[in-house]
Amino acid sequence: MQENIQATPQGNKIQKITKEQYDVVIVGTGAAGLYAALNLAPEKKILMLCKRELLLSNSALAQGGIAAVMSPKDTTDSHFKDSMVAGGYTNDPNSLRVLVEQGPEDVRKLLELGVDFDRNSEGNIHMTLEGGHSYARILHHRDSTGLAIVSRLAELVCQLPNVEIAEHAMLVSVTPLNPGFSILCMDQSDQLVSVCCQQCILATGGIGRVYEYTTNSAIATGDGIAAAWEAGASVTDMHLIQFHPTAFAGAPGRERFLISEAVRGEGAILLNPEGERFMPHYDSRGELAPRDVVSNCIIKEARFLKKENFYLDITHKDSDYLRRRFPMIYEKLLEEGFDLTKDHIPVFPCQHYLMGGIDVDLDGQTTLPGLFACGECSHTGVHGNNRLASNSLLEAIVFARRAAAVINASEPLDHPLQPLPIPVQGTAPLARGIRTEIRAIMQRSFFVTVDYTSAKQGLQRIREILHSLRTEGHPITRDYIEAKSLCIVAKLVLEEVLKD
Ligand SMILES: Cc1cc2nc3c(=O)[nH]c(=O)nc-3n(C[C@H](O)[C@H](O)[C@H](O)COP(=O)(O)OP(=O)(O)OC[C@H]3O[C@@H](n4cnc5c(N)ncnc54)[C@H](O)[C@@H]3O)c2cc1C
C-alpha cells in the first residue's frame, strides 16, 4: 500500500555512515523519532536510521487524527477517564496523566511548527469525535493526519545541521558499553557498520507484520523491541495487541487498508452478513464502543452466523460531505471498486496496534540506562489493555519530547567511545518461508481471541525456529534480521498469552 512513498527533502540525508561516534542515535523516523530529533539540543550530534524511505512508517498511515484537550469546554479529566474506560482501567495513571495534561502543549507545538490541521469556516481548528471519546477532541488533516504530521516534521528535521539521516539503514543490534552503546546497522549498500553513541532512542514502531493481516506498514516487524530485549531491556505486555474492527476486507494482500474510526464517528453503522445492524444488541455505545469491544462483537457475531462478510454503511450521509471529509479513504475504496457514498464497504478486524513493548518510565528511559524508547515500540502504560483512538500519535510526541529533555540535561561523557568490531558472519543460507510460518502461527494462535492449543504448539515451534536462527551461523541480511525480530516478537507475545 505504501510502497510508492517518496522521501521528501534531501537536506541532511547521507548516503554512507562514515562517522564512528555520535551523541545520540535515533532509530526510526516516524512521529516519535522525528519529534525527538526536533527536541534534542542543537549541539547534539545525531544519527537517524530508518530501514526504508524516510516517510514509510505507521505514522504516515495514521488517518483519524491526534487527540488532545484544546477546547475550554473539554477537560483533561474527561480525556483521562475515556482513556481509562477504553483501557479497562489497567492504564498506568501516572503516565496517562502526563499524556493528557502535557499533550495539548505538544499539539500547540505541532501547530507552531506548521502542521496543517483542518479548520472550520471561522478559521478555528476542526475537532472531530471518535469511538470511546466523550468529546470532539480529535485534530485531523482530512483523513491523512499522520502523513501531514510526519511530512512537516521531516521537512524540519532535514534542515537541522546537527542531524544526519541514513535511509535504508537497518538496526541490527544495540550493545550496552556502560556507558554508551555500540550500534550495529546495515547501511544502504547492505554493508555492516558499527557506530557508538552516548544515548540511543528506539522509535521503531509496531509489530503488525508478525500477523498475516495487518493495517501496519512494511517496516513494522518489531526490530527495536527485539533488539532491546536481546540487549537485556525489560519488555512486557506484548500480548496487549489491538485488533482494529474495520479494516477493508475487499482486496487481497497482507497490508489491509484501514477504514478509520472517524467514519463511525461520523455516523457509519456496522451490518452483519444478513445485512442487519447488530452492535446495539451487544453494547449500548453501538458502533462507537471501544475497538476491542467492537472487534470482539464482530468475531462473536461471525461465529454465531458462521459467516465473515461484514459491512460498514455510511450511505445515509450527504455524499459531498463524505467526499470532502474522507478524500483519501473515498479514493482508495474507489480504486478497489467501492463507492463509500453508495456502497456497503466490506470490513473485518485485523491486527492494528501494540499496547505493550519496551518498558519505559515517564521520560522514555528503558531499564538500560541511556537507552530510550518512544512511540509504538515503547510500553508507557498509557493505553492499558486497549488504546483509545488517536491517543498513540499523542503518546509518540509527548514521550519523545520528554526523552529528549532528559538527554539534553545529561552530562556529556569525558572520554571517547569505541564501537564494537563487526561480528564475523556465518555462511549457512537462511531457509525460505520462516516469516510466513511465523505469521501463520500467530494468526492461528491469537487473533482477537486466543486459541490455547494452537498457542502452545506455536510457541514450541517458535522457540525451535529462534534457536536455529541463533545457532546455525547465517549471514546477517535484511531477511535474517526481520525473521529473527518476528520470531522474538512471536515468542514474547505467546509467552504472555500462555502465562495465566
Ligand atoms: C493504518 C493506521 C492508522 C492509524 N491511525 C491513527 C490515528 O488516526 N491516530 C493515532 O493516534 N494513531 C494512529 N495509528 C497508530 C500510529 O500511527 C502509530 O502508533 C504511531 O504513528 C507510531 O509512531 P512511531 O514513530 O512509534 O513508529 P512508526 O511511525 O511506525 O515509525 C517507525 C520507524 O522505525 C523505523 N524502523 C523500524 N525498524 C527499523 C530498523 N530495524 N532499523 C532502522 N529503522 C527501523 C522505520 O523505518 C520507521 O521510520 C494508526 C496506525 C495505522 C497503521
Ligand as a Chemical Component Dictionary entry (heavy atoms), coordinates in Angstrom:
data_LIG
# 
_chem_comp.id                   LIG 
_chem_comp.type                 NON-POLYMER 
_chem_comp.pdbx_formal_charge   0 
_chem_comp.three_letter_code    LIG 
# 
loop_
_chem_comp_atom.comp_id 
_chem_comp_atom.atom_id 
_chem_comp_atom.alt_atom_id 
_chem_comp_atom.type_symbol 
_chem_comp_atom.charge 
_chem_comp_atom.model_Cartn_x 
_chem_comp_atom.model_Cartn_y 
_chem_comp_atom.model_Cartn_z 
_chem_comp_atom.pdbx_ordinal 
LIG C1  C1  C 0 -3.402 2.477  9.299  1  
LIG C2  C2  C 0 -3.102 3.123  10.611 2  
LIG C3  C3  C 0 -3.873 4.184  11.053 3  
LIG C4  C4  C 0 -3.592 4.793  12.288 4  
LIG N1  N1  N 0 -4.338 5.858  12.675 5  
LIG C5  C5  C 0 -4.004 6.508  13.812 6  
LIG C6  C6  C 0 -4.666 7.707  14.182 7  
LIG O1  O1  O 0 -5.542 8.196  13.475 8  
LIG N2  N2  N 0 -4.287 8.295  15.342 9  
LIG C7  C7  C 0 -3.310 7.805  16.157 10 
LIG O2  O2  O 0 -3.022 8.387  17.199 11 
LIG N3  N3  N 0 -2.658 6.678  15.806 12 
LIG C8  C8  C 0 -2.966 6.034  14.661 13 
LIG N4  N4  N 0 -2.282 4.908  14.311 14 
LIG C9  C9  C 0 -1.186 4.442  15.146 15 
LIG C10 C10 C 0 0.002  5.387  14.975 16 
LIG O3  O3  O 0 0.093  5.791  13.637 17 
LIG C11 C11 C 0 1.299  4.718  15.377 18 
LIG O4  O4  O 0 1.189  4.052  16.571 19 
LIG C12 C12 C 0 2.393  5.769  15.544 20 
LIG O5  O5  O 0 2.397  6.642  14.456 21 
LIG C13 C13 C 0 3.720  5.081  15.695 22 
LIG O6  O6  O 0 4.731  6.044  15.532 23 
LIG P1  P1  P 0 6.232  5.612  15.761 24 
LIG O7  O7  O 0 7.040  6.820  15.489 25 
LIG O8  O8  O 0 6.355  4.959  17.067 26 
LIG O9  O9  O 0 6.507  4.457  14.681 27 
LIG P2  P2  P 0 6.430  4.499  13.096 28 
LIG O10 O10 O 0 5.738  5.706  12.633 29 
LIG O11 O11 O 0 5.915  3.207  12.631 30 
LIG O12 O12 O 0 7.957  4.626  12.661 31 
LIG C14 C14 C 0 8.847  3.566  12.831 32 
LIG C15 C15 C 0 10.180 3.944  12.234 33 
LIG O13 O13 O 0 11.149 2.983  12.659 34 
LIG C16 C16 C 0 11.956 2.608  11.560 35 
LIG N5  N5  N 0 12.490 1.265  11.806 36 
LIG C17 C17 C 0 11.842 0.141  12.162 37 
LIG N6  N6  N 0 12.708 -0.888 12.295 38 
LIG C18 C18 C 0 13.934 -0.397 11.995 39 
LIG C19 C19 C 0 15.238 -0.946 11.926 40 
LIG N7  N7  N 0 15.499 -2.249 12.169 41 
LIG N8  N8  N 0 16.262 -0.134 11.561 42 
LIG C20 C20 C 0 16.058 1.172  11.277 43 
LIG N9  N9  N 0 14.841 1.747  11.337 44 
LIG C21 C21 C 0 13.794 0.978  11.685 45 
LIG C22 C22 C 0 11.041 2.695  10.361 46 
LIG O14 O14 O 0 11.802 2.765  9.175  47 
LIG C23 C23 C 0 10.251 3.956  10.715 48 
LIG O15 O15 O 0 10.985 5.080  10.295 49 
LIG C24 C24 C 0 -2.551 4.298  13.088 50 
LIG C25 C25 C 0 -1.777 3.227  12.642 51 
LIG C26 C26 C 0 -2.031 2.647  11.417 52 
LIG C27 C27 C 0 -1.199 1.504  10.969 53 
# 
loop_
_chem_comp_bond.comp_id 
_chem_comp_bond.atom_id_1 
_chem_comp_bond.atom_id_2 
_chem_comp_bond.value_order 
_chem_comp_bond.pdbx_ordinal 
LIG C1  C2  SING 1  
LIG C2  C3  SING 2  
LIG C2  C26 DOUB 3  
LIG C3  C4  DOUB 4  
LIG C4  N1  SING 5  
LIG C4  C24 SING 6  
LIG N1  C5  DOUB 7  
LIG C5  C6  SING 8  
LIG C5  C8  SING 9  
LIG C6  O1  DOUB 10 
LIG C6  N2  SING 11 
LIG N2  C7  SING 12 
LIG C7  O2  DOUB 13 
LIG C7  N3  SING 14 
LIG N3  C8  DOUB 15 
LIG C8  N4  SING 16 
LIG N4  C9  SING 17 
LIG N4  C24 SING 18 
LIG C9  C10 SING 19 
LIG C10 O3  SING 20 
LIG C10 C11 SING 21 
LIG C11 O4  SING 22 
LIG C11 C12 SING 23 
LIG C12 O5  SING 24 
LIG C12 C13 SING 25 
LIG C13 O6  SING 26 
LIG O6  P1  SING 27 
LIG P1  O7  DOUB 28 
LIG P1  O8  SING 29 
LIG P1  O9  SING 30 
LIG O9  P2  SING 31 
LIG P2  O10 DOUB 32 
LIG P2  O11 SING 33 
LIG P2  O12 SING 34 
LIG O12 C14 SING 35 
LIG C14 C15 SING 36 
LIG C15 O13 SING 37 
LIG C15 C23 SING 38 
LIG O13 C16 SING 39 
LIG C16 N5  SING 40 
LIG C16 C22 SING 41 
LIG N5  C17 SING 42 
LIG N5  C21 SING 43 
LIG C17 N6  DOUB 44 
LIG N6  C18 SING 45 
LIG C18 C19 SING 46 
LIG C18 C21 DOUB 47 
LIG C19 N7  SING 48 
LIG C19 N8  DOUB 49 
LIG N8  C20 SING 50 
LIG C20 N9  DOUB 51 
LIG N9  C21 SING 52 
LIG C22 O14 SING 53 
LIG C22 C23 SING 54 
LIG C23 O15 SING 55 
LIG C24 C25 DOUB 56 
LIG C25 C26 SING 57 
LIG C26 C27 SING 58 
# 
